[in-house]
Amino acid sequence: MLKDNIKTMIENDIERCKEGEKQIKGSYDLYLELCAKYSRLDKTFDDGIKSMGKAATSDGWDYRRELKQIKEILNMYLELDEIPIQYTENVAEGVNVNIKTKKFTNKGNIGKGNSQSTNKETKISTSVKVEKEEKESFWKSLWKKLFHKKEQD
């Protein structure tokens, strides 16, 4: 659930996007500002924004299409009443991952066998047993097979 001050901020930024869509001048600066702001909340915020080739005009770079996309993302945040942040880490089993956040809501199962633990210390120890195995050389083995003789020491 979004806090009231975050909802107000999103609503204000939607209005800024609507105004920015009306003119080329300033659209690039607004695009950069909004991407910087919302990327602090969701690191993947601008991953889904499709950007077209740009040519500079006398009014600057035209980022009105990108502002339309940002406006729709922000509208979706309001509809969902949350910012759907997904943390995806490719880590090996037994590796600790620390996520710093004020609030973290898990809407799925995490961990092997769908088990979870929080603030639980885990001690991992490994041991490897190595035994040296003496193997016959290829030529000795072949000699024995061909001549059915036992090797004499």
N, C-alpha and C positions, 0 to 999 in steps of 0.2 A: 504494500500500500504506500503510495506516494505521500510525502508530507505536504502540507498546504503551501509552504514556501517553495518547494520544488515544483508543484503544480502551477503555481503563479509564474515562476520563472519559465516553464515550458510554454505556457499560454502566451506570455510576452514574446518569447522567441518565435512562436508560430506567427504572431502578428508582424514581427520584424521580417520574417521570410515573405509574407504576403506583400509587404511594402517593397522589399528588395526585388521581387519578381517583376515589378513594374518598370524598372530601369536598369540598364547595364552598369551605370556608374555606381560604384560601391558594392556591387554584388560579390566580387571576389573577396573583398575585405570581410564582409559579413560571413561568407562561406568559411573562411579561415578561422574567424572568431568562434563560430558555432562548432566547428569540428574540434577546435582546441578545447572548448568548454565541455562538450559532451564526451569527448574521448577520455576525460578524467573520470567520468562515471562509468563508461563502458569502453574498454580498450578497442573493441571491434566496431565502434560506432560508424566510422567512415568506410568500413570494408564493403558494405553493400551499396555505396553511392557510386553510380555509373557516371563517369566523366567523359565528355566528348572532346574531340580536338578543339583547340582554342586558337583564335586569332585576335590580336589586340586591335581595338578600335580606338577612336579618339576619346571615348568614354572609359576605356580600360578593358579588362577581360570580362567576358560575358559568362557569369556563373548562375544565371537565372534557373536553368534546368536542375542544377545541383541543389539550389535553394528549395525547389519544389519537392525534391526527394527528401531533403532534411525535414521539411514541413510535414510530410507524410509519416516519417519515422517518429517525429515528436507527437503527432496526432495518435499514433499507435501506442506510444507510452501512456498517453492519457486514457485511451480506451482500455488498455490492460490494467491501468492503475498501478503500474510498476515498470521499472526499467529491467527488461529480461537479460540479466548478465549471465553469461556462461563462461565458466573457467574450464578450459580443456588443457590438461597437461599430459604429455606422453612421458610417463615415468615408469621405472621398473618396480616390480613388487618389492615391498620392504623399504622404499624410499620415502622419507618424510617430506611433505609439501606444506609450506606455511603460507597461508593466505591471510593478509591483514585487511580487515574490514570491520566496520561498526556493526553491520548486520549481515548475516549470511544465512540464506534459506535454501535448504536442500529439497529439491522436488524429485528426487530419484534415489537410487541405491548406489552407494559408493563402496568400492573395495571388493576383494575376492570373497565370493560367497555372500555378497551383499551385506557385509557387516561393517559397522562404523565404530569409531571410537574418537573421543576428543580428549585432549590434554592427557594422554596416556603415554608414558615412556615405554619404549620398546627396546630391548637389548637384542642385538643380532650378533651371533657368533658363528663362524664357519670353520670347519677343519677339513683338510684334504689328506687322505691317506694315499701315500705313494709307495708302491711296491715295484721294485725293479725285477723285471722278468727277463731271464736270459733266453733269447731265441736262437735257434739254430740258423746258421747262415743258409742262404739259398743253395749254395754250391754243395755244402755238406749234406743237406736234405736230398738234393738230386743224386748225389753219389750213393747214398744209402738206398734210394729207390731203384736206381739202375742196377746196382751190383748186390743188393740185399746183404750188405755187409754191415756189421756193427763197427762203430768207430772204436779204435783202440786208443787208450790214453797213454 
